[in-house]
Amino acid sequence: MNFEKARRLVADLARVNERYLRDDHYRNDIRERLGRTVSRVDVGVARRERDRAPRSAQPFEGLVETSLAIAGIRTEARAPEVVLVVDELREGAAFAGVQTALAAAVALGQRLDRRVRVVMVRWTTPGNSIAAAEALVADRFPETRIDGRPGVRVVRREDVLDTVFGAEDVWMATHWKTAHAIDVAVTAGVIDRARVVYLVQDYEPGFSPWSTEYAVAASTYRAGFRMVVNSEPLRRYLSEVEGIDVPEALTFAPHLDEELLQRVADARRPAEDRVVRVLFYGRPSKHRNLFRLGVAALRVAVQELADDDVRLEFHSAGELHGDVELDGGRGAVKLVSHGTMPWDDYFRFIASTNVVLSLQHSPHPSHPPFDGAISGARVVTNEFRDTRGALHPNLAAVPADARSLGLAVADAVRRVLAEGPTGYAPLADGALGGTLERAIHALATELDEESAR
């Protein structure tokens, strides 16, 4: 290693350490990327889970890391609750899917007049705590507070076996690993299948290559749970691919905070001095977000705009990664990574961008494209089985190849320079499905009827 390279590495390390010390969200990003070593406590809890699991659940040990997470729970006759099972609740990682799951559980709890409890089945990450998780829910859903305190209780995986649940609780699964854990608990006889709700927010087998994980994820759709589906395109896909027919009444559009997006639109300004800021929703670890394809598309856009009178800035949000050169190694144009952002910071940031590239190779129409389009930005995304092309006038859905996407980004930049932002532009009514409130009302009616039998 030469002296200059060593000097740069030391300088980079100093900058990383300085930011790590002052920025807790950056620390969480680093911890997630490095992973974590399973501690003795985790090993001990895993052993307890195995020992407490009924015999019918024991064959599932090790199938997935969550397989036995709740199979050994204790239940008793008590006031029933709504129990939402999630991977984790952590500031900086509670994005749209978790937000929607919390909203659904809170709404169902209100409709059934029950308290809500949240169970986290991922091993607790360093720096997280029950108090922080409960405070996050209380901050996002202040109506759940009781006498000014967080009213939604949170249970860590490490504490699940020491918690008593109600025999008549309604359980709500979210991510497929939570649905699988509940399915094993049903097999173990500790949860009633008729009181399980499965909130399906994407076609999650596609999150993994064809594998054990793919097969287990797909099996959760055949577990016999009551399904509530996030978006009409996903409902149709489940019908076509899995042969699962979910009523339209139990389908809802993704929750988009229209008041907030109106404020974002009001804050957005035309490009000044012909500087256009492009936001890329970049998550390298999430294959469905097509990170490398997006980088290639941005490089195509840079070449396409090389002779235009425009100065480009490229920013990535969603997950921390190294900055990426976009101009053939010359270093003048870079994709700068900001990693995950707190909820409010994210929306402040998108107000400063007029072009968004957000990719999702799955049937669920993810939130970032609509956050941008509704608030007046020009957005480019990939088409998926003809589900996105006509969803919003500010949304260009093109084939998932680098040239098509890159040329669409270049066209969006030119339109921003020529026309400026569009201003607030809401979705047409019913474009993605009905309201969450309607779906929860239909679900609660079914559960009430089941209880009356």
N, C-alpha and C positions, 0 to 999 in steps of 0.2 A: 504494500500500500504506500503510495507516494505521500509526501508531506501535505500537498494541497488537498488531496482527498481526505486525509486524516483531519485537517483543520476544518473542512466543511462538516464532517461527521460530528466533531466536537461542538461546533457552533449549532448544528441542528439539534443535538442532544440537549444543549443548554436551553434552546427555545422550547423544546418539548417539555422539559422539566418545569420551566417557568409557567407555562400554560397549565400543566398538570396540577400545579400547586394552587393556582388561582381560579380555575374553572372546573366546578364539580361536574358539569355536563360532559366536558372533555374527558374527565377521569372515568365517567361511566362508559363513554365510547371506547376508551383504551381497555378497560376491564372486559368489556364484551368481546372485543377483537382478540384479546389474549386468551380468553376463556378463563376457566378457574379450575384449580385442583380440587378434587373431592376431598373434603375434610373428614376427620375421624367422626365428627358428629353426623355427617351425611352417611357414612358407612354404617354407623350405628343405627340411624333411622331406617336405612334400607333393610337392615337385618330385622328390625322390629316389624317393618311392613311385611316382610316375608313370613315371619313367625305368626303375625296376627291374621294374615290372610286366610280365609276359609279354604278348605281343601280344593273346592271347585275352582278357586282363583289361582292356585299355586302353579298350574302349568304355564301361566302367562308371564312368570317371572323372567325379566330380561328381554321380553319381546320388544318393548319400548321402555324408555327410562321412566315413563309415568304409569306403567301397567298396574302396579300394585299400590299406587299412591293413596287411593281411598278405599281399597277393597276391604281393609280391616277396621273401618270406622265403627263406632258405637252409636246406636240410635235409641231414643226413648220417646214415650208419649209426652209431648210438650207443644207449645204454640208453634205452628208450622211457619217456616220461613221460605224465602226464595234464596237458593244457594247457587251463586254464579261461580263457575270453575274457570280460571284463567291460567295462562302460563305464569305471568307475574304482573305486578303493578309497580311501576317505577317511573318517576319523573324523567323525561328524556326518552322513554320507550313506550309511553301510553299514547300511541297514535290512533288513527281513525278506527281500526278494528276493535281495539280495547275500549275506546270512547263509546262506540256503538254498542258494544256488549254491556257496558255499564248502564248506558241509557235504557237499553231493553230491560235489564234486570230491575232497575229502579222503577221504570214504568209498570212492569208486571207486579212488583211489590206493592205499588200504590193501588193498582187495579184490584189485587187480591187482598188488600189490607194486611200485608205481611212485611216484617222487617227483611232486610237483605243482608246476606253474609257472603263474603268473597273468599274463595279458597284458591291459593296459589300453589300449583303443582310443580313449578320449577324450583330447584334448590335456590335458596335465597342468595342473591348476589351481594358481594361486599358493599358496604355503604348503604344498603337498603334496610328498612325496618318496618315493623307493623305500623308504628306511629306515622312514618312517612307515607305509607300506602293509604292509610285511613285519611290522612290529611289531603292527599291527592284527590280522593273521591269527594270529600267534603268541599274542596275548592271547586271541582268541576260541577258538582251537583249540590249546591248549598241548601236546597230544599230537603236534603236527607239529614241535615243537622238536627240534633235533639238537645234543647237547652244550650245552643251555641257550640256543642261538641259534635265531633264526627259520629253519625248515627249508623253508618255501615261498618260492620266489624269485618276485619280481615284476618285470615288464618294462614300462616306460613305452612309449607309442606312439612317442615320439621315438627309442627305442633298438631297436625291433623289427627294423629292417633290419640292425642290427649284431649280432643274436643268431642263433645257429645252433640249429635245432630238430632233433628226431629224426625220421627218415624213418618210424618206426613209432609216433609219438606218437598218442594218442587226444585229439582236440580236443572241448571241450565249449562249446557256445554257450549264451548266456543270453538277454539282451534281443535283440529282432529285429535291431538294428543290428549286433550281434556275429554273429548267424547269417548275415546278408547278407554281412558281410566274409569269413566262412569259405566261404560259397557261391561268392563270386568267386574265392577262393583255390583252391577245388576246380576251378572252370572253368579256372583258370590252370595246373592240373596239379601244384600244390605240396602239396596235401593230398588224401588218399584219402577219398572220400565214405563208404566203408564204416567208417571210423574216426572219424566225427563223431557226437557225441551232442548233441541239442537239448533242453535243459531248458526246457520251456514252462511259464511261471508265470502267464500271463493271456492273454486274446485281445487281443494287442497292436495289430492293425490299428485297433481301436477307440480307441486312444490318440490317433489323428489323424483329422481330418475326411477325407472321401473325397478322395483326392489321390494324388500320387506316393508319399508316405510310406505311405499306406494300402495301395496296391497292392504295394509292395516288401515291407512287413511280411507281408502275406498270402502272397506268393510264397515266403517262407522256410518255410512249412508244407508246401510242395510240393517242397522241395529234395531229398527222399529221405534225410534224416537219420534216425537212430534217435531217437525221441522219448520223453522221460520227462516226465510231466505232473503238475503240482502241483495236486492236488485232483480228486475225482470229479466235482463240478459242471462243472469246466472240461473234463474228458475228454468228458463227454456233450455239451457245447456244441460242441467241435471235431468230434464225430461228426455232429451235426445240421447245423451251418453249413458246415463244410468237407469233410464226407464222409471224415474221417480217423479211422480206428479204431485207437486205441492200446490194447493189452492192459491189463486191470485190473492185472496184475502189475507194469506199468511206471507205475502211478499211485500217488501217495502223498499223504497228508494234509499240510497245512502244518505245519512244525515249530513246536511250541509248547512252551516251556520250562516244563513242569508243576511242577517243583520251585520254580522262581522264582515262578510264579503262585500256588503254595501260600503262599509267604512274603508275597507281595503281599496275598493274602486275609487272612492272619493280621494284617497291619499295618492293614488297612482298619477304620475305626471308623464307628459310626452317626453321622448328622448331629447336631451339637451346636448348641444354641440355634436350632434350626430353620434352620440355614444349610446349603444343599445346593450343592455344587460340581459343575458340569457341564463335562465335557471334550469338546471338538469336535476331531475329527481334521481339521484345516483345511489344505488345500494348494491355494492359488489357481491355481498353474501347472499342476496335474494335473487336466485336465478331468473325468476319470472320478470324481474325489472330490467333485464337485458342490458346490464351495465356496459359490457364491452361493445355491444352493438351501438349503444348510445354514444360512446366515445368516438367510434368510427363515423357515425353520422355527423357529429360536431366537426370532425376533421373535414368531412365532405363540405359542410357548410362554410368553414373557414376558406377552403379553396374556391368555392363558388363566389364568395363575397370579396375575394382578394382585390378585385379592381373597382369595387364600389367605394364610394366616399362614406365610410362608416368605421367607427371604432367599436370593437366588440369586447365585452367582458363576459366570461363564462364562470358560473358558480354552481357548485354541487351541494345539495342538501339531502339528508335522509340517512346517511351513514358515513362515518369517517373513512377516508382513504387518502392516499398520497396525491398531491397535485399532479395533473397529467398535461404534458405538452400536446398542443393541438396543431402545431404548424411545422411538422416535419423535423422536429428536433432543434429548431432555431431558438426556442425558448421565449419568443415574444408574445405568444398567445398561450395561456394556460387555463385549464379547468381547475379552479381553486375550490378545495373541499372545506365545507363548514360543518360536516358531520350532522349528528342529530341536533335538533333545536327545541327549546321549550316552546310550548304551544303559542304563546303570545309573540315570541321572537320570530317564529316561523312566519306568522301572518304579516308582521311588520316587514319582514324581508321580501316576501313575494310582492308587496306593494311597490318595491323598488325595481321590480323586473317586469319587462313588457313582453318577453317571449319565454315560453316554458316548453321544455322537452320532458315528457313523462311517459315511460313505457311500462306496459304490464301485459305479459304474454299469458293471459288467463281470461276467463269470461267475465270476471267481476270488473266493472268500470271503476277503477280506483279513484280516490279523492283528489289527489294533486291536480289532475287535468281540469277538474271542475272548479277547484279553488282558483285556478288561474283564469279559466274561461269566463266564469260568472263575474269575476271582479275586473274584467275588461282586458286581460292579456290575450295574446295570440298563442295558442297551444298546439303542439304537435304530439300525436300519440300513434301507436301502432293499431291497425285494424285487427280484429280477432273474430273470425267467423261472421263477418258482416253485422256485428253488434254495435258498432260505434259511429259509423259514418254520418248519421243524421241526428246525433244527440244534441249538438249545440253549434250555432253558427261560428263561434270562435274556435272550434275544435277541428283540426285537420287530422283525420284518421287515414293513414297511408300504409301500404304494405311494409312488413317488418324486414326491410333490408336497408343497409347503410345508405345507399344512394337515394332511395325514395325519401327516407327520413331526413337526410341532410339537405336535400333540395327543398323539402317542406320547411325546414328551419330557416333556410336562406330566404324563402318566400315570405315567411312570417316577419323576419327582420325588415325586409323591404316594405312590407305593408305597415309596420310600426312607424318607419321613417316617413312614409307617405301620408298615413292617415291618423297616426297616434292611437292611443288606447280607445277602446269602444265605450268605456263606461260600464256601469253595472248592467248585466244582461242575464237575468234569471233563466233557469231551465223551464221549458214548457211543462205545464201540469201533467203529471203521470208519465213523463218521459222515461223514468227509471223504475216506476212502480208507485204504489200508494204510500201513505205515511206510516211511520213506525207506530204511531198511536193507533191507527186502524188495525194494523197487524196484531198488536198486543191486545187490543180489545177482542179480536176474533180468537186469539189464543186463550185468553182468560175465560171466555165463554165456553170453549171446549173443555178446559180444565174444571170449571164449575160443574158442567154437565157430567163429566167423568166422576167427580166426587159425589154427585147426587145419586149415582147408580147403586 
